[in-house]
């Protein structure tokens, strides 16, 4: 019997774009009034202000025009993926990455599986600190070299990086783009409830890393070197250590820029381009070899970068059809009729459902927090628990939704099919949801 196969990622995303356009004919157009929030410094919706507006259905031609609009909206991410992907391909062609991984394997002889939690903890920390997502796509060449040398399947690279970052962001006590914005909009002190969130982050991350290690060990494959890898090792002999030091310095500066200086995608892309040029020249590739390495990286990253733009188009179509607010209003309104505990879990379910058409965590917070905050006060639900429901609902959805451009791009770049990812991630996702539910129920019980 043939196993079910999901459509190609591009087919999936185009299908969602068409569905969004169709919904613009089916759902009534409506909008909330908006105001500038002085605390969050963002434009937010005004609770109770939903009203109908003239219908603006998205026709076939408009839908096609929205594709380049979606790519333009995602331009910063798209070009970061191209530049960083090209840079890491150059670094890979110097042979330095494999040299570094081989050194790591020598130091962890017989305990190579420990590399997975180390990598996972690194990305989970970055997810918790700054909601790391799209930036991970550019690291695919590095991650694939690492996992291939360890004998682990490509899926392990996605799980230990993007998957761990999503989990870290979902349960984070300090993520400025999720819990930070949500707490500002809910008029809660920043970092409040941090210890409580941290208490549930630990078992959540432990569950995810356990599942990742278990899958990696079960699907371990023989390690084989290609002729190109052997040639690269020979060509860069004696310079590998210098390139690795350069890579370490670049990563350190990257972390400083993102966390301390608030870098955007443009600054990140500039840093990675400079890294690629310096690594190629230092690693013995020469100007021409470095340029050719960038071209290979651009080519390999092209599909992944385009997927980000196609995923962004879904929201562009929904906005053009004036039905985003209609969807939000339709999902949030019934919650006021439910008991407190049920309403809290209902909020988590609503946030999960909303994250499919609204893939931005910060954007979803600005849409839902002003609506759910007065509703929570009305039914006697703690605002802190309401924020938890948002974090768990929206954040964990990142692990399974095909409208998550970062996930789809990572799977495309590593050659992992979506149905294979779901087979791995779905049981762990359900376990994480249970942890989230326990956190919400416990928070209500202890008066968080």
Secondary structure, DSSP 8 states (H G I E B T S, - for coil): --------HHHHHHHHHHHHHHHHHHS--EE--EEEETTTTEEEE-TT--EE-------HHHHHHHHHHHHHHTHHHHHHHHHHHHHHHHHHHTTHHHHHHHHHHHHTTT-TTHHHHHHHHHHHHHHHHH---GGGGGGHHHHHHHHHHHT--HHHHHIIIIIHHHHHHHT-SS-IIIIIHHHHHTT--TTTTHHHHHHHHHHHHHHHHHHHHHHHHHT-------HHHHHHHHHTTTTHHHHHHHHHHHHHHHHHHHHHS---HHHHHHHHHHHHHHHHHHTT-HHHHHHHHHHHHHHHHHHHHHHHHHHHHHHHHHHHTT-HHHHHHHHHGGGGGS-HHHHHHHHHHHHHHHHHH---HHHHHHHHHHHHHHHHHHHT--HHHHHHHHHHHHHHHTTT-TT-HHHHHHHHHHT--HHHHHHHHHHHHHHHHHHHHHHHHHHHHHT-
